[in-house]
């Protein structure tokens, strides 16, 4: 991997798990992680563990999620995507900004 690409990547900071029963998943993950959610709504529950977020999405299955999805945090999404494409990667879907992005 090129030095430019690795300097741009901050790591996977968010994992979202598709869940069918958000109340049950919230209880399970709360016990597993030994923390209470910092964000708790019917459409998303988020746990902060160190510098990583674990999210529960009750709508994930309807959006095609079949397993947890990790989200890389980068300084510049367009630049990072172009570097990956130049290295031979293929776009599966358009890049999207998540919370805090612009």
VOMARZA-242688 format. One record per residue (C-alpha): x, y, z; chain; residue number from 1. Coordinates in nm, 3 decimals. Layout:
residues N
{r {X; Y; Z}; 'A'; NUM}
...
end
This chain:
residues 102
{r {0.000; 0.000; 0.000}; 'A'; 1}
{r {0.134; 0.342; -0.086}; 'A'; 2}
{r {0.250; 0.584; 0.182}; 'A'; 3}
{r {-0.002; 0.843; 0.060}; 'A'; 4}
{r {-0.297; 0.607; 0.103}; 'A'; 5}
{r {-0.200; 0.482; 0.448}; 'A'; 6}
{r {-0.139; 0.837; 0.574}; 'A'; 7}
{r {-0.495; 0.926; 0.469}; 'A'; 8}
{r {-0.665; 0.636; 0.650}; 'A'; 9}
{r {-0.747; 0.669; 1.018}; 'A'; 10}
{r {-0.889; 0.318; 1.051}; 'A'; 11}
{r {-1.228; 0.159; 1.086}; 'A'; 12}
{r {-1.406; 0.377; 1.338}; 'A'; 13}
{r {-1.763; 0.252; 1.293}; 'A'; 14}
{r {-1.921; -0.092; 1.265}; 'A'; 15}
{r {-2.294; -0.108; 1.198}; 'A'; 16}
{r {-2.479; -0.430; 1.271}; 'A'; 17}
{r {-2.816; -0.497; 1.105}; 'A'; 18}
{r {-3.057; -0.623; 1.372}; 'A'; 19}
{r {-3.413; -0.748; 1.360}; 'A'; 20}
{r {-3.502; -0.677; 1.725}; 'A'; 21}
{r {-3.333; -0.354; 1.834}; 'A'; 22}
{r {-3.444; -0.381; 2.199}; 'A'; 23}
{r {-3.299; -0.731; 2.232}; 'A'; 24}
{r {-2.981; -0.632; 2.045}; 'A'; 25}
{r {-2.940; -0.321; 2.264}; 'A'; 26}
{r {-2.954; -0.536; 2.578}; 'A'; 27}
{r {-2.713; -0.792; 2.434}; 'A'; 28}
{r {-2.456; -0.538; 2.311}; 'A'; 29}
{r {-2.484; -0.335; 2.634}; 'A'; 30}
{r {-2.386; -0.644; 2.833}; 'A'; 31}
{r {-2.123; -0.752; 2.581}; 'A'; 32}
{r {-1.958; -0.408; 2.567}; 'A'; 33}
{r {-2.022; -0.317; 2.934}; 'A'; 34}
{r {-2.144; 0.031; 2.834}; 'A'; 35}
{r {-2.478; 0.203; 2.787}; 'A'; 36}
{r {-2.566; 0.348; 2.446}; 'A'; 37}
{r {-2.470; 0.712; 2.393}; 'A'; 38}
{r {-2.742; 0.736; 2.124}; 'A'; 39}
{r {-3.069; 0.548; 2.164}; 'A'; 40}
{r {-3.349; 0.593; 1.911}; 'A'; 41}
{r {-3.588; 0.347; 1.744}; 'A'; 42}
{r {-3.398; 0.384; 1.414}; 'A'; 43}
{r {-3.040; 0.353; 1.553}; 'A'; 44}
{r {-2.860; 0.266; 1.875}; 'A'; 45}
{r {-2.494; 0.365; 1.909}; 'A'; 46}
{r {-2.233; 0.254; 2.159}; 'A'; 47}
{r {-1.899; 0.430; 2.199}; 'A'; 48}
{r {-1.611; 0.199; 2.294}; 'A'; 49}
{r {-1.281; 0.386; 2.303}; 'A'; 50}
{r {-1.251; 0.562; 1.967}; 'A'; 51}
{r {-1.481; 0.314; 1.793}; 'A'; 52}
{r {-1.857; 0.321; 1.751}; 'A'; 53}
{r {-2.073; 0.011; 1.739}; 'A'; 54}
{r {-2.412; 0.083; 1.581}; 'A'; 55}
{r {-2.731; -0.121; 1.567}; 'A'; 56}
{r {-2.954; -0.061; 1.265}; 'A'; 57}
{r {-3.303; -0.217; 1.263}; 'A'; 58}
{r {-3.344; -0.111; 0.898}; 'A'; 59}
{r {-3.016; -0.262; 0.780}; 'A'; 60}
{r {-3.167; -0.583; 0.645}; 'A'; 61}
{r {-3.415; -0.390; 0.430}; 'A'; 62}
{r {-3.117; -0.198; 0.286}; 'A'; 63}
{r {-2.939; -0.519; 0.189}; 'A'; 64}
{r {-2.710; -0.555; 0.490}; 'A'; 65}
{r {-2.658; -0.920; 0.578}; 'A'; 66}
{r {-2.368; -0.880; 0.821}; 'A'; 67}
{r {-2.183; -0.604; 1.010}; 'A'; 68}
{r {-2.034; -0.332; 0.790}; 'A'; 69}
{r {-1.717; -0.146; 0.885}; 'A'; 70}
{r {-1.671; 0.216; 0.783}; 'A'; 71}
{r {-1.321; 0.353; 0.728}; 'A'; 72}
{r {-1.253; 0.705; 0.850}; 'A'; 73}
{r {-1.041; 0.902; 0.605}; 'A'; 74}
{r {-0.933; 1.264; 0.569}; 'A'; 75}
{r {-1.060; 1.298; 0.211}; 'A'; 76}
{r {-1.314; 1.044; 0.081}; 'A'; 77}
{r {-1.282; 1.142; -0.285}; 'A'; 78}
{r {-0.903; 1.127; -0.280}; 'A'; 79}
{r {-0.906; 0.795; -0.094}; 'A'; 80}
{r {-1.156; 0.647; -0.338}; 'A'; 81}
{r {-0.951; 0.761; -0.638}; 'A'; 82}
{r {-0.635; 0.608; -0.489}; 'A'; 83}
{r {-0.817; 0.277; -0.447}; 'A'; 84}
{r {-0.959; 0.288; -0.800}; 'A'; 85}
{r {-0.613; 0.366; -0.938}; 'A'; 86}
{r {-0.483; 0.059; -0.753}; 'A'; 87}
{r {-0.744; -0.165; -0.921}; 'A'; 88}
{r {-1.043; -0.151; -0.687}; 'A'; 89}
{r {-1.394; -0.141; -0.831}; 'A'; 90}
{r {-1.678; 0.079; -0.708}; 'A'; 91}
{r {-1.965; -0.121; -0.556}; 'A'; 92}
{r {-2.167; 0.186; -0.461}; 'A'; 93}
{r {-2.110; 0.560; -0.449}; 'A'; 94}
{r {-1.917; 0.697; -0.151}; 'A'; 95}
{r {-2.136; 0.853; 0.116}; 'A'; 96}
{r {-2.054; 1.081; 0.403}; 'A'; 97}
{r {-2.158; 0.963; 0.748}; 'A'; 98}
{r {-2.221; 1.164; 1.063}; 'A'; 99}
{r {-1.970; 1.442; 1.099}; 'A'; 100}
{r {-1.874; 1.432; 0.732}; 'A'; 101}
{r {-1.921; 1.708; 0.481}; 'A'; 102}
end
